[in-house]
């Protein structure tokens, strides 16, 4: 449970940034190079690389080096954990009050 909470926290923290959400939106269309992700953003390539590293650290994005190009793609499993958490709350599937209070403290 604690590992799931940490992963979920990292995912939401990564997605809290507008630039990273923009990158994730682009990657839902298919794989892209770091340079392609940088095109619409008003920041240096080095800054884009740092944002990609945050997304990769939480598991939302997977990268691989292809020749001299770093390619990025979405990692659906990490996104599904966040989706399930949101869906559970939308359905009213939150745990009982005592369980809720305990889970918020860990």
Residue, then its C-alpha position, 0 to 999 in steps of 0.5 A: x500500500x505504501x509503495x502504491x501511495x508513493x508511486x501515486x504521489x509521484x505521478x500526481x506531482x509530475x502531472x501537476x506541471x503544465x509543461x509535463x502535462x503538455x508532453x504527456x498529451x503529445x505522447x498520447x499521439x505516439x512516440x516522440x523525440x525530446x526535440x519534438x517535445x521541446x518544439x512548442x515549449x518556451x524553454x531550453x532543451x536542457x529544461x525539457x530533458x529535466x521534465x522528461x526525467x521527472x516523468x520517467x522517474x514516476x513511470x509515466x514516460x519510458x525513454x530509449x536512445x535510438x542512435x543519437x536521439x532520445x525517444x519517449x513514449x507513454x507508459x500506460x500502466x503508470x497512468x492507469x493507477x492514477x485513473x483508478x484512484x480518481x475513478x474510485x473517488x468518483x464512484x464513491x469507493x473511498x475507504x471507510x473513515x477509519x481506513x481513510x484517516x489511516x491511509x492519509x497518515x502513511 
